[in-house]
Amino acid sequence: MSRFNVDDVICHVHTRKEGLLSRIAHDLCFSVDGLDVQLDGKSGEAEIDPMRIRLLGAKRNDVVDPKVLSAGDRKRVLANLRTDVLNVAKFPQISYRWRLELLTPTTVTLQGSLSLHGVERPLVFRGAVDGDIARLTARFDQRDFGIVPFRAAFGALKVHPELRIELTVPLTALD
């Protein structure tokens, strides 16, 4: 297996709000930094340290605005993510193993398995080739991994259970 320089790999996780108070809340975008990726032909594995997940900001009209949240709000969101949602003290590692199933001049599919919160489930990324990069998307329900989506104000404000993950990967990483 060879290691891949992940400086050019971008991984974003998007949340959506729901509930009676959702109008005063924000959809959020997180960046998964510090990926440790190993490649072996058409297969690979990424190890993720959940403590290296960053909050990029809140979204307005589906555009991330890093200035919407105060420093205190950002700190609280990350504390909730690490302690209450991901429980990093008990589950300090996240991993994704994949096999490249399809690569045509215009499409990419990664058939894989996500290990999160002590549970392993299938997760498929599908996407398109754009020049020398692939843009891929996958969705999963947090509850499938035993995660209770964040909620506040007695459930009047909550994070939708389905999360969207977007990857931007240089094609050289998928060869």
Number of C-alpha atoms within 10 A of each C-alpha: 11 10 14 17 12 17 10 12 19 16 18 19 21 19 18 18 20 18 16 12 14 15 10 8 15 18 20 24 24 19 18 22 19 17 23 15 21 19 19 13 13 14 18 22 21 19 16 20 17 21 18 13 20 16 19 19 21 23 18 12 8 11 12 17 15 15 10 14 16 11 10 8 11 18 13 12 15 17 14 14 19 19 12 14 18 25 15 17 10 10 15 16 17 20 17 19 20 21 19 17 13 13 17 9 10 11 15 21 20 24 17 19 17 20 17 22 20 14 13 15 13 13 18 18 19 18 19 18 19 14 10 9 18 24 19 21 19 16 15 17 14 18 11 15 16 14 18 14 17 17 16 11 10 7 13 12 19 20 22 17 18 15 15 15 19 19 20 19 20 19 16 10 20 19 12
